[in-house]
Amino acid sequence: MMISGRRTAASFPADKLVLGGTTRNASSATHKHTPADCRHCVTAMTMLKLLFLLVLRLHLSAPLEDNKIPASLCTGHPGIPGSPGGHGSPGQPGRDGRDGRDAAPGEKGEKGDTGAPGEAGAQGLNGDRGDRGERGQKGEAGQCAVSPKSAFSAKVSEGRELPLPASDTVLFDKILLNEQGDYNAETGRFTCKVPGVYYFAVHATVYRASLQFDLMKNGHVVASYFQFFGNWPKPASLSGGSLLHLVPGDQVWVQMALGEYNGFYSSTKTDSTFSGFLVYSDWKNSAVFA
């Protein structure tokens, strides 16, 4: 509603009056209302009363400025609190805060336990071949290596009493060669000093009886030889040999096999011999030549 200046009750038309729920018009005659018309009349009369009070207030109060209604006339009762709003969507991440001041260094902690070894990784690819290195200086001249030696040969002397019983060592008591002293004529045994491979040979003259003897190594038979004698007028011969691998301390000798086969014989014209020599040594693996 736009109100300009002052309005009074005299400004309303004089031909309309409200009297106890009946509206009379100066130009119309009085008539009787229906119930529905009564309700409309009450509503209209109420509105007229409110309008009359409003005009009266405006008339008694100070002049209003154009197009402005006092705030006191527009103030209503407080409204019912609204329902809480739904959760809004997350806001944008805030900016990073400033770095704090550096604190004083703390004390050094104790050393932790060693972790379990990890699994071995896959083998990497072979790298490129490196450049050839410079040639080294020539070394000093070394001493010439001396090849180890061991050899012997011995025979049964002519005056030695024969035959021998079984399991006895045949004593080749007459030394033919024994430069290293590895053979002992008193025991009839060869004792190894240089590790390696040796060849041993036995040549026997057989006469008056058959002959069987064994080549022994550390108490074990490594080879056995036999020659039958058929009561011939002249002596027969029996020869045998074997390659043995020995280490320092090993012993080799000739031993009678059976008492009845003991036809060893030696004279000025025929001999029985026992010989042996080193074929090659294991000097690289021996402390003697390290």
Rosetta blueprint (number, residue, H / E / L):
1 M L
2 M L
3 I L
4 S L
5 G L
6 R L
7 R L
8 T L
9 A H
10 A H
11 S H
12 F L
13 P L
14 A L
15 D L
16 K E
17 L E
18 V E
19 L E
20 G L
21 G L
22 T E
23 T E
24 R E
25 N E
26 A L
27 S L
28 S L
29 A L
30 T L
31 H L
32 K L
33 H L
34 T L
35 P H
36 A H
37 D H
38 C H
39 R H
40 H H
41 C H
42 V H
43 T H
44 A H
45 M H
46 T H
47 M H
48 L H
49 K H
50 L H
51 L H
52 F H
53 L H
54 L H
55 V H
56 L H
57 R H
58 L H
59 H H
60 L H
61 S L
62 A L
63 P L
64 L L
65 E L
66 D L
67 N L
68 K L
69 I L
70 P L
71 A H
72 S H
73 L H
74 C H
75 T L
76 G L
77 H L
78 P L
79 G L
80 I L
81 P L
82 G L
83 S L
84 P L
85 G L
86 G L
87 H L
88 G L
89 S L
90 P L
91 G L
92 Q L
93 P L
94 G L
95 R L
96 D L
97 G L
98 R L
99 D L
100 G L
101 R L
102 D L
103 A L
104 A L
105 P L
106 G L
107 E L
108 K L
109 G L
110 E L
111 K L
112 G L
113 D L
114 T L
115 G L
116 A L
117 P L
118 G L
119 E L
120 A L
121 G L
122 A L
123 Q L
124 G L
125 L L
126 N L
127 G L
128 D L
129 R L
130 G L
131 D L
132 R L
133 G L
134 E L
135 R L
136 G L
137 Q L
138 K L
139 G L
140 E L
141 A L
142 G L
143 Q L
144 C L
145 A L
146 V L
147 S L
148 P L
149 K L
150 S L
151 A E
152 F E
153 S E
154 A E
155 K E
156 V L
157 S L
158 E L
159 G L
160 R L
161 E L
162 L L
163 P L
164 L L
165 P L
166 A L
167 S L
168 D L
169 T E
170 V L
171 L L
172 F L
173 D L
174 K E
175 I E
176 L E
177 L E
178 N L
179 E L
180 Q L
181 G L
182 D L
183 Y E
184 N E
185 A L
186 E L
187 T L
188 G L
189 R E
190 F E
191 T E
192 C L
193 K L
194 V L
195 P L
196 G E
197 V E
198 Y E
199 Y E
200 F E
201 A E
202 V E
203 H E
204 A E
205 T E
206 V E
207 Y E
208 R E
209 A E
210 S E
211 L E
212 Q E
213 F E
214 D E
215 L E
216 M E
217 K E
218 N L
219 G L
220 H E
221 V E
222 V E
223 A E
224 S E
225 Y E
226 F E
227 Q E
228 F L
229 F L
230 G L
231 N L
232 W L
233 P L
234 K L
235 P L
236 A E
237 S E
238 L E
239 S E
240 G E
241 G E
242 S E
243 L E
244 L E
245 H E
246 L E
247 V L
248 P L
249 G L
250 D L
251 Q E
252 V E
253 W E
254 V E
255 Q E
256 M E
257 A L
258 L L
259 G L
260 E L
261 Y L
262 N E
263 G E
264 F E
265 Y E
266 S L
267 S L
268 T L
269 K L
270 T L
271 D L
272 S L
273 T E
274 F E
275 S E
276 G E
277 F E
278 L E
279 V E
280 Y E
281 S E
282 D L
283 W H
284 K H
285 N H
286 S L
287 A H
288 V H
289 F H
290 A L
